[in-house]
Amino acid sequence: MNGRVASVLWGLPALLIGAGGLSFCPSLAAQVPAPIPVAVDTTPLSFLGFQAGLPIGTLRERGSQLGKGSVSCTRAARDLRLGECRGGLPELDAGRSVDLWASMIDGRAAVLTLSGRLPEARFARWRELLEGRYGVVPEKRQGPMRMLQWVRNGQMLRLSWRTKGRDLETSVSMVDGPLLDGWANQGKKPVAPAP
């Protein structure tokens, strides 16, 4: 071992002991703030009383009670685990009509979308409602479409809009990630780790 390497190696324990010694110094430990506990919001992402993951019966009930409309559902012919629900909810948004569409897996809404053609003031109210509940997020653009997106606990909620004449074509989509993943991975064998 040459002299330079030896001096660095001999100095390393002193450096480590010195750095470790700082943590035993009571005056310095008192200056380090304790970590602030963070409250984790476990409530599902929802909008106007709807959320991804709802069963068919609840979708129909909420469509009738909250929106004064009806929701009809059909099953896929090839895979009976899959289906689709659609409905017009004429009074869901303070007496204004909203359309509902849901992609169903095993009788639950994997993807649920509420949409409507909104005047600027009504759109602003939808946006303020979501940002007030879930926080302000950066706006993204993809061509003429703009969007805001929130993700938590395996769920995603996206507000999307584009200008159409004097109004805004607007949708709020809610996705249940674990439900989609469970369906996509159903029947697949787990991959054994490489030796």
Secondary structure as UniProt FT lines:
FT   HELIX           3..22
FT   TURN            23..24
FT   HELIX           26..29
FT   TURN            30..31
FT   STRAND          46..47
FT   TURN            48..49
FT   STRAND          50..51
FT   TURN            52..53
FT   HELIX           56..65
FT   TURN            66..67
FT   STRAND          70..75
FT   TURN            80..81
FT   STRAND          82..93
FT   TURN            94..95
FT   STRAND          96..105
FT   TURN            106..107
FT   STRAND          108..118
FT   HELIX           120..134
FT   STRAND          140..142
FT   TURN            143..144
FT   STRAND          145..152
FT   TURN            153..154
FT   STRAND          155..164
FT   TURN            165..166
FT   STRAND          167..176
FT   HELIX           177..185
FT   TURN            186..187
//
